[in-house]
Structures are given as C-alpha cells and as structure tokens.
Amino acid sequence: MPRQALRFSGMSFPQSGAPLAGLTVIDLGRVLAAPFATSTLASLGARVIKVEHPDRGDDSRAFGPHVGGHSVYFASVNCDKESIALDLTCAADRAAFEMLLTHADVLVENFRPGTLARLGYPWERLHASHPRLIYAAVSGFGTTGPLAENPAYDIIAQALSGMMSITGHAGAPPVRVGASIGDLVAGLYLALGIVSAVHRRTATGEGCMIDVAMLDSQVAFLEAAITAHTAAGTDPQQRGTRHPSIAPFQAFECADRWIVLAAGNDHLFHELCAAIGRPEVAAEQRFATNASRLANVEALDAQISATLRTEPAQHWIAALHRAGVPCALIQTVSEMIRMEQVRARNMIIPIDDPQMPGASVPNTPIKMSGFDVATTRRRPPRLDEHGDALRREFGLG
C-alpha cells in the first residue's frame, strides 16, 4: 500500500484528538530541563499546570532578553501552560497542592534530589496517597551515586560526560555545545520516560517514579565514542566538524561562506570529486577507500578546500545537488527560520501574545497521521494567571 502523506496544516491546542489529550501534568520545573519536558508534552496535547513560587515564579522569568516586560527565555519553554502560585512551606498552599495531586496524572520536578522529600513529599508518601501518579524527576546526577547531592547546570554535564572533550577543533580550548543539550536531552528523556510510564500504567494501574540525570543523558548521547574507547582503547578527540569515522564529512570554506558536505561512501566520494571538477582526486590510491581517506584526511582536506575556495557556496551547492552528494550551507538562525523546508513542516510558529509581537517558538517535530499540529502556541502564563480559575475548578480553597 502506498504511503499516505501526513497533514501538517495545523490548529491550536487544546485538541480532543491530540495524542496526550486528557493527561494532566503538574509542573514544578524551573529554568530548562523539566520545563522543556513539560513543554514537549504540552505540544502534544497534555494539560500542564505550572506551580510557581508566589514571589519570584520560575527563575527563568528573570532571564533576558525581555520583550514587553516578559522573558523570551521563559517563553521559549512555557507556552500552552497554566500558572498557579503556591508556597509549599505554607499550610494553605500545601493543601491546595495536595488537592491538585488528586487530579494529576504526572508530577514533574527538577529540584536537587531530596528537596521535595524535605518538603514532606517523598516518593513513598506520594505513591501511597496517589498510587496512579507518575512522579518524574530530573536532576544533575540522579538520586543515587556519590554526586547525587551536588548541584549541576548544563555545562557541568557537558564537561563531565566527555562531550566537551570531543567538541571543537584540535588544540583549541574546550567548547560547550551551543545549545544547552545537557538540559534539553535530559528533558527529552524525561518526556519519553513519562509517556512510557503512562503506557505501563494502562497495564498495571500503578504509577512509578522516573529518575533522569543530566549526566546520564549526556553519556547516552555520546554516539560511538564510548564503544570506540572500550573496544579499541582509543580516547576520542576534538575533530572540529569532521566525522570520526567517515571522510570527507565536514565543513569547507567556499569563496564567500562555509558549507558542509558528507560523502558517506566510495560512490558518493567519486560523485563529489567529479562534481567539483577534480576526478583525479578520486583516482588517487591514498583516497581509494574510506579508511585510506581517514588516514590521509589532512591531504584530502587540502585538495577539496583549494577547489571549493575558488567559487561561491551556491555554485558548489548546485553542482553537488545535481550529483546527489549531501551538502548544505552553514546557516544562521535567521536563515533557517526563512527556509521553505522548515516552513513546509510548520516548525516555526508564533506565540499568541500581543505583548511579544513577532515572537515565535519551535513547533513539535513529531508528526502523526490523524493529528494536526498547532499553528500557534498559547502565550506563556503570567505568574499565577490561572490561580483563581484553578482554585475554583479543583476546589482548592
């Protein structure tokens, strides 16, 4: 049967047909890891109720830049959520929080391990009181091990995992990956864990505790580096834009700007050399196989670079595309946003907020048949914006 095209025309949440419609998530998250996880769930239709401190709210509300008095950073991971301000050291607010839990499917937090327990909500008590509740926690090092109590930020996870040791150019200082992948990857694993726990609950009737660590998540994202070290005894090094196992597979400078190209096999390498007018390079014995190209990667780089610098990037992109060689411009964020492909996939959508005119956020990259992703996202909530309504709805007092 031929594959049917998925429809991405879109509509706004909430949707009754959204994959996670009917799932209620209590979000105690701050800054990035947990809020990114719950933002991912919200984009798929979950109801996310953000519980914030009455005085300051989520720490990231203070992070710049600010537009119309509101944090762009906060907005990026808190659309489609409701906000209620509760102080969990206050008896009345604790009672309201506990009432919320009776209506929740999932509780998410990214405090340092033990913080919620010290507030009187250890997993054992939560599970006894709410056996169907899924408790999802993300932290720097998880709840076990000698570093469990240590604080951590993205750069700590990137540093300890080895990620920074393989990022950047050889001989240059260590480089942090430009996006906060320590937080973001942990948030993705947390969201995946939540969906898995919801599925498990349909069979068992019971919730569970999910313990995701930023360091663990970075270790899991090291690709073949760990296997290469343990099997071959090598310690992966910085390679700039080069791939550790394939050549040529890197960035090259053209007359006006940089491109990347990826000749993933011998056939593509021959096509590449022909497309740039250098078939004799492919004929050289030292470049005959991928292994020999890796062994002589500096010489190969010099041959290709000398040719690519003679013409503008678009000249080479056109030639390489005609030859079927994977290649691309290295774009800025502003160029990416204007890409026809990105727009065709409805990946950049506006925030419905007149106080932040023009502000947009990434859409969910998950496309499903029978589910139209959103064309806008509801603006991030103001602190305690939905407090009164939630108190009425759930009888919080």
WOFEN-V671157 format. One record per residue. PSI is psi in whole degrees, 0 to 359 (none if undefined). BURIAL is + if it has 9 or more other C-alpha atoms within 8 Angstrom, else -. Layout:
psi=[PSI | PSI]
burial=[BURIAL | BURIAL]
//
This chain:
psi=[132 | 147 | 140 | 140 | 138 | 149 | 130 | 23 | 318 | 157 | 172 | 150 | 160 | 151 | 137 | 333 | 5 | 149 | 324 | 18 | 136 | 350 | 125 | 125 | 127 | 120 | 105 | 8 | 154 | 148 | 269 | 304 | 302 | 316 | 327 | 320 | 313 | 330 | 321 | 317 | 319 | 322 | 342 | 12 | 357 | 149 | 121 | 119 | 112 | 120 | 120 | 157 | 136 | 329 | 316 | 342 | 197 | 135 | 326 | 351 | 337 | 354 | 135 | 173 | 160 | 137 | 127 | 26 | 5 | 143 | 125 | 322 | 310 | 318 | 327 | 335 | 19 | 19 | 159 | 23 | 161 | 154 | 134 | 136 | 121 | 137 | 109 | 4 | 357 | 131 | 315 | 319 | 328 | 320 | 320 | 318 | 317 | 327 | 321 | 320 | 331 | 341 | 359 | 150 | 326 | 139 | 126 | 136 | 157 | 43 | 168 | 140 | 136 | 345 | 311 | 326 | 320 | 336 | 359 | 14 | 60 | 159 | 319 | 319 | 316 | 317 | 323 | 321 | 328 | 77 | 340 | 355 | 136 | 121 | 113 | 117 | 136 | 136 | 178 | 315 | 5 | 186 | 359 | 167 | 164 | 341 | 8 | 324 | 354 | 144 | 157 | 147 | 175 | 310 | 332 | 314 | 318 | 320 | 309 | 331 | 344 | 353 | 317 | 336 | 342 | 9 | 134 | 186 | 147 | 133 | 351 | 164 | 158 | 149 | 131 | 136 | 138 | 322 | 158 | 69 | 340 | 315 | 314 | 317 | 319 | 321 | 320 | 315 | 324 | 315 | 318 | 320 | 320 | 312 | 320 | 319 | 324 | 317 | 316 | 322 | 330 | 333 | 322 | 337 | 1 | 145 | 181 | 172 | 135 | 127 | 103 | 132 | 141 | 318 | 314 | 316 | 322 | 321 | 318 | 341 | 14 | 7 | 229 | 3 | 317 | 315 | 321 | 318 | 313 | 328 | 322 | 351 | 7 | 149 | 110 | 144 | 171 | 135 | 15 | 232 | 0 | 148 | 143 | 344 | 357 | 141 | 140 | 137 | 80 | 185 | 144 | 145 | 129 | 190 | 333 | 335 | 180 | 148 | 167 | 149 | 153 | 99 | 91 | 358 | 175 | 322 | 313 | 327 | 317 | 319 | 320 | 310 | 320 | 320 | 329 | 9 | 25 | 55 | 336 | 336 | 317 | 336 | 347 | 136 | 324 | 349 | 18 | 327 | 166 | 320 | 318 | 328 | 321 | 320 | 335 | 36 | 327 | 317 | 321 | 316 | 315 | 320 | 312 | 317 | 318 | 323 | 314 | 332 | 353 | 346 | 158 | 160 | 316 | 330 | 312 | 323 | 315 | 315 | 318 | 323 | 318 | 328 | 355 | 21 | 123 | 128 | 164 | 152 | 147 | 107 | 158 | 168 | 319 | 324 | 319 | 317 | 329 | 357 | 134 | 322 | 316 | 320 | 323 | 330 | 5 | 43 | 343 | 116 | 149 | 152 | 132 | 79 | 105 | 341 | 351 | 62 | 133 | 350 | 135 | 163 | 163 | 143 | 171 | 135 | 358 | 114 | 132 | 142 | 142 | 6 | 115 | 120 | 164 | 154 | 345 | 162 | 139 | 140 | 155 | 147 | 148 | 156 | 124 | 20 | 325 | 12 | 310 | 315 | 319 | 323 | 320 | 314 | 316 | 4 | 46 | 353 | none]
burial=[- | - | - | - | - | - | + | + | - | + | + | + | + | - | - | - | - | + | - | + | + | - | + | + | + | + | + | + | + | + | + | + | + | + | + | + | + | + | + | + | + | + | + | + | + | + | + | + | + | + | + | + | + | + | - | - | + | + | + | + | + | - | + | - | - | + | + | - | - | + | + | + | + | + | + | - | + | + | + | + | + | + | + | + | + | + | + | + | - | - | - | - | + | + | + | + | + | - | + | + | + | - | - | + | + | + | + | + | + | + | + | + | + | + | - | + | + | - | - | - | + | + | + | - | - | + | + | - | - | + | + | + | + | + | + | + | + | + | + | + | + | + | + | - | - | - | - | + | + | - | - | + | + | + | + | - | + | + | + | - | + | + | + | + | + | + | + | + | + | - | - | - | - | - | - | - | + | - | - | + | + | + | + | + | + | + | + | + | + | + | + | - | + | + | - | - | + | + | - | + | + | - | - | - | - | + | + | + | + | + | + | + | + | + | + | + | + | + | + | - | - | + | - | - | + | - | - | + | + | - | - | - | - | - | - | + | - | + | + | - | + | + | + | - | - | + | + | + | + | + | + | + | + | + | + | - | - | + | + | + | + | + | + | + | - | + | - | + | + | + | + | + | + | + | + | + | - | + | + | - | + | + | - | - | - | - | + | + | - | + | - | + | + | + | - | + | + | - | - | + | + | - | + | - | + | - | + | + | + | - | + | + | + | - | - | + | + | - | + | + | + | - | + | - | + | + | + | - | + | - | - | - | - | - | - | + | + | - | - | - | - | + | + | - | - | + | + | + | + | + | + | - | - | - | - | + | - | - | - | - | + | - | + | + | - | - | + | - | - | - | + | + | + | + | + | + | + | + | + | + | + | - | + | + | + | + | + | - | - | + | + | + | - | + | - | + | -]
//
